[in-house]
């Protein structure tokens, strides 16, 4: 009996075609990455030039490099000290993020695990609070803060940032908690574990990537917020974005100093993103693939 084998040439062609496709996707990915990183590289290069060289049109890429703008940012030339602004941003962002994570995790537990009645309506109500333009609530918040005597304080910024990020955090944490197997929670309850122990030893470890992703997004939104910080603070609690606007003066825009300041202010968020990169990818992909 004669055994007829299929030719291996089509298989080789498919492998070559697959490799070519992978190369094309890799090249496209690198090009897209370069497009996104080009503004950052431009900002770094501009910050390393003097104001005269940064203001030339077209830009002078071969101009001598200098750290003068970074020295001006840190007040080495007698300018404004940026550290109080950076500390205000850090305190308001970190404290509000911790509050949001605590409240959002408990709310998401009620919406995903111990489902309350009309839980979907609660989610859409939370989402509807983000539909109000921020500028529309600025005047009522200002009047209320003035009456309570908390204008230009950390407390006001923490309250604003917490309320601003809470709806998004609840939505995110609800999707993460929905992926926790109910059988594990039921087994823990049968063994006599109380809710605090279930949270500490089961829910939090299983949702650690989601917590990291939610925390990073809340920190970024809080750190970059400008509208409320510029109106509700003046000196004591002004944040880093407010300090950044001080480089736009009646004398003009100090482009090199703005780029240097923007780079320094962006560093904490970039460091946090790189440190939580693995958890962030896992958290943002949770629930996407069953």
Buried (B, 14 or more C-beta within 10 A) or exposed (E): EEEEEEEEEEEEEEEEEEEEEEEEEEEEEEEEEEEEEEEEEEBEBBBBBBBEBBBEEEBBEEBEEBEBBBBBBBEEEEBEEBEBBBBBBBBBBBBBBBBBBEBBBBBBBBBBBEEEEEEEEBBEEBEEEEEEEEEEBBEEBBEEBEEEEBBBBBEBBBBBBBBBBBBBBBBBBBBBBBEBEEEEBEEBEEEEBEBEEBBEEBBEEBBBBBBBBBBBBBBBBBBBBEEBBBBBBEEEBBBBBBBBBBBEEEEEEBBBBBBBBBBBBBEBBEEBEEEBEEBBEBBBEBBEEE
